[in-house]
Amino acid sequence: MDAGFHPEVSFEVVTTAVTPFPMNNQTYVTEFIFLAFSNHPSLQGLFFLVFLVIYLATLLGNLLIITATRVSPALHTPMYYFLSNLSFLDICYTSTTMPVMLVNFFRDKKTISYNGCLSQLFFFVTCAGTECVLLAAMAYDRYVAICCPLQYPVLMSAKVCASLVTASWLCGLVNSLTHTVLTATLTLCGPNHISHFLCDIPLLLKLSCSDTSVNESVLHVASATIGLSPCLFTAVSYICIISAILRIPSAQGRSKAFSTCASHLTVVVVFYGTANLNYDRPSEGYSLDMDILVSVLFCIVPPMLNPIIYSLRNKEVKGALKKLAT
């Protein structure tokens, strides 16, 4: 899975929002115009309310998870340590795009500056890459808990857990920094229309009038290392987990073992399912509205659903949240 990749879209040439540089016979882009939602001017207010509710629900849900894992002694385990870090990551993930989108609903021309676009790209790719690796680390935690229970305290010590979370962020940061630096070296000559609500690597590559072969090669490598590898690792982990669960003699034991990893498995399916829907669809035949809807499913919906999934399927989390409410 690419850490920021969208199908090809068509762009219209515009002459606004660009500044000519006298030393060259080219026109350089200084800001970008988002086309997402612009073809429904009468619905801007409704879109704002819908996405504001989604954003606030995402913030509230993930903040409650973080608070519950901090104040409840029953949740001071590696599994919930990873969950609190996932919630923090989801807050960062959705906050890279939602505030700009919400502000743009009040603008006739939905713009973002060149530097703002690069900043958004950096944080978005960082969070996407980090989540891929963090979900794999959480799968490893469940694998050790189910398949190597006697070694669990040693293999998943506090130091190991902190190292896995740190490594997840480092992978996301290094990957994102590489892409951002390479994107910043491109010469963008226009047009400056982006058929999306955020800045993403392939969309900026399409606007380049310089050679993008290095950028594309690095993007393919990142897809395999940051996207595909954690996905395969997670899949193999769950094959081993399910195999171990099926060998448990009692039905009650099997149910209890599966319940400890059901929430994470659901989150993984939602994340990679929406990612696959978003990134592996045909490049032609999608309307702008359908393209944006599919992107919303990946960029905005999973961070909102993750705390709900863990709250509904996990007795310990539900218990801790009830104590917070009382």
C-alpha positions, -999 to +999 in steps of 0.1 A: +000+000+000+013+034-008+017+059+020+000+086-001-013+076-036-043+084-057-055+076-092-048+099-120-072+128-123-076+155-149-068+191-142-078+224-157-051+250-165-056+282-145-036+314-145-044+326-110-024+317-079+009+316-097+038+339-098+062+343-128+099+342-121+118+365-145+148+342-147+128+314-164+102+311-192+080+290-169+052+298-144+056+283-110+028+272-087+027+290-053-006+277-041-031+249-049-068+249-053-088+219-040-117+208-062-132+185-036-169+193-028-167+224-050-193+210-075-220+212-047-220+249-037-254+247-021-243+218+002-213+235+017-230+242+050-243+206+053-208+192+045-193+214+072-217+202+098-212+165+089-174+166+089-174+188+120-194+161+139-171+134+125-140+153+136-153+161+171-164+125+175-129+113+165-112+136+190-136+128+218-135+090+212-097+088+210-092+111+239-115+090+261-094+059+251-062+076+260-076+088+293-091+054+302-058+036+296-040+061+318-063+061+348-074+025+349-049+000+365-066-028+346-055-013+313-018-009+323-008-037+299+011-038+266-021-043+246-036-010+259-003+008+258-004+002+220-040+011+219-034+045+236-006+052+211-029+042+182-055+067+196-030+095+198-018+086+162-054+087+150-059+122+165-028+134+146-039+116+115-073+132+112-060+166+123-037+169+093-066+172+069-099+180+087-092+216+100-081+227+065-111+210+050-135+226+075-121+261+069-124+256+031-161+250+033-165+287+039-143+297+010-154+301-026-118+292-037-105+263-015-068+270-015-037+259+004-002+275+000+027+256-014+044+254+020+012+244+036+007+217+011+041+203+017+035+204+055+002+186+052+018+160+029+046+154+055+023+149+084-002+129+065+024+104+051+040+102+085+008+092+102-002+068+075+032+050+075+034+050+113-001+034+116+009+006+092+039-003+113+021+002+146-007-021+136+019-047+128+035-042+163+000-047+178-004-079+158+030-091+172+018-084+207-014-105+201+008-133+186+030-135+216+000-134+240-017-163+222+012-184+210+039-178+236+020-169+268+047-181+292+072-158+275+049-128+272+062-108+302+097-110+288+090-106+251+066-077+257+083-059+285+078-021+289+111-015+272+102-037+242+068-020+239+084+015+240+109+004+214+082-009+191+062+023+193+094+044+188+104+023+158+069+028+143+072+066+145+107+065+132+097+045+101+068+068+094+090+099+099+119+087+078+096+076+050+077+109+050+108+131+052+122+113+022+091+118+001+087+154+012+123+164+004+120+147-030+087+164-037+101+198-027+128+194-054+103+191-082+095+220-104+057+225-104+047+245-135+009+242-132-019+237-134-026+240-097-060+223-094-060+192-071-091+170-073-090+162-037-093+177-002-057+171+007-022+172-007-008+138-017+024+126-034+010+113-067-012+144-072+018+166-069+039+144-092+013+149-119+018+187-116+055+185-121+072+195-153+105+180-142+117+144-141+098+124-115+114+090-120+133+091-087+102+101-068+082+073-084+109+047-077+111+057-040+073+056-038+073+020-051+100+010-026+080+027+003+049+009-008+066-024-003+085-016+029+061+006+048+028-006+033+029-042+021+055-056+045+036-047+077+003-059+061+019-093+053+034-095+087+000-088+103-016-114+081+009-141+089+006-133+126-031-138+126-028-171+106-006-183+135-030-169+161-061-185+146-042-218+142-032-217+179-068-208+190-083-237+170-060-261+189-075-250+223-097-279+234-125-260+251-150-238+233-148-213+262-111-211+260-112-205+223-138-178+227-118-161+254-086-162+234-102-149+203-119-120+222-085-107+232-076-100+195-110-095+179-109-057+183-074-053+168-083-077+139-114-056+132-093-024+132-068-040+108-095-051+084-111-017+084-078+001+078-064-021+051-098-027+036-105+010+031-068+015+020-072-012-007-105+003-018-088+037-020-055+029-037-061-002-058-091+009-078-090+016-116-075+050-125-104+057-149-142+056-146-145+073-112-164+106-109-150+133-086-177+126-060-170+089-059-132+095-057-137+118-028-161+095-011-137+066-013-108+088+000-130+099+029-136+063+038-098+058+042-086+092+056-114+101+080-136+072+089-111+047+104-098+071+131-134+077+141-143+040+142-113+027+160-123+038+195-159+026+189-146-008+178-125-012+209-153+001+232-179-023+218-158-054+217-137-050+248-150-055+284-120-039+300-123-007+279-160-005+285-155-009+322-129+018+323-150+042+302-180+036+326-158+046+355-148+078+338-184+087+332-194+082+368 
